[in-house]
Amino acid sequence: MKHSPDPTMLPYEVEEGLTTLGDRVSAVRRTLGWTQEDLAAKAGVNKKTVLNVEHGRPSVGIGHLLNILWALDLIGELLPALAKLGKTDEAVSLLERALPKRIRGTRS
């Protein structure tokens, strides 16, 4: 049986991030004059998913979240931030340069 994540077990930063993201999704949707049903139809998700995102619930799948951000034309703001993940630390950059360009399977 699936269990929903317990919000009390989330790190504070994660909980705060989900709440902030939900508030912004809601604000942009309302600025556009869209109902939750309108956003759900444009994003290809159901209304309950939009409601869960707007309430900052951690149970929403990343694909559904990205579809909602795309529908609101917010995905372009997220992609550059994702591209920077892990690239701020000089040690990570050094390790990246040392990685092989290709990984080949072993021969049988």
GIURZI-V825454 format. One record per residue. N is the residue number from 0. RES is the residue in three letters. SS is DSSP state (A for helix, B for strand, O for the rest). NEAR is the number of other C-alpha atoms within 10 Angstrom. Layout:
BEGIN
{{N/RES/SS/NEAR} {N/RES/SS/NEAR}}
END
This chain:
BEGIN
{{0/MET/O/3} {1/LYS/O/4} {2/HIS/O/6} {3/SER/O/9} {4/PRO/O/11} {5/ASP/O/10} {6/PRO/A/14} {7/THR/A/8} {8/MET/A/8} {9/LEU/O/12} {10/PRO/O/10} {11/TYR/A/11} {12/GLU/A/9} {13/VAL/A/13} {14/GLU/A/17} {15/GLU/A/13} {16/GLY/A/13} {17/LEU/A/18} {18/THR/A/18} {19/THR/A/15} {20/LEU/A/17} {21/GLY/A/19} {22/ASP/A/16} {23/ARG/A/14} {24/VAL/A/23} {25/SER/A/21} {26/ALA/A/13} {27/VAL/A/15} {28/ARG/A/19} {29/ARG/A/13} {30/THR/A/9} {31/LEU/O/11} {32/GLY/O/11} {33/TRP/O/14} {34/THR/O/14} {35/GLN/A/19} {36/GLU/A/15} {37/ASP/A/16} {38/LEU/A/25} {39/ALA/A/21} {40/ALA/A/14} {41/LYS/A/15} {42/ALA/A/20} {43/GLY/O/13} {44/VAL/O/17} {45/ASN/O/16} {46/LYS/A/17} {47/LYS/A/13} {48/THR/A/19} {49/VAL/A/25} {50/LEU/A/17} {51/ASN/A/15} {52/VAL/A/25} {53/GLU/A/21} {54/HIS/O/17} {55/GLY/O/22} {56/ARG/O/18} {57/PRO/O/18} {58/SER/O/14} {59/VAL/O/15} {60/GLY/O/10} {61/ILE/A/10} {62/GLY/A/10} {63/HIS/A/18} {64/LEU/A/19} {65/LEU/A/15} {66/ASN/A/19} {67/ILE/A/25} {68/LEU/A/20} {69/TRP/A/16} {70/ALA/A/18} {71/LEU/O/17} {72/ASP/O/11} {73/LEU/O/15} {74/ILE/A/15} {75/GLY/A/10} {76/GLU/A/11} {77/LEU/A/12} {78/LEU/A/10} {79/PRO/A/10} {80/ALA/A/9} {81/LEU/A/10} {82/ALA/A/9} {83/LYS/A/9} {84/LEU/O/9} {85/GLY/O/11} {86/LYS/O/13} {87/THR/O/9} {88/ASP/O/9} {89/GLU/A/10} {90/ALA/A/10} {91/VAL/A/12} {92/SER/A/12} {93/LEU/A/11} {94/LEU/A/9} {95/GLU/A/12} {96/ARG/A/9} {97/ALA/A/9} {98/LEU/O/9} {99/PRO/O/7} {100/LYS/O/7} {101/ARG/O/6} {102/ILE/O/7} {103/ARG/O/5} {104/GLY/O/6} {105/THR/O/5} {106/ARG/O/4} {107/SER/O/3}}
END
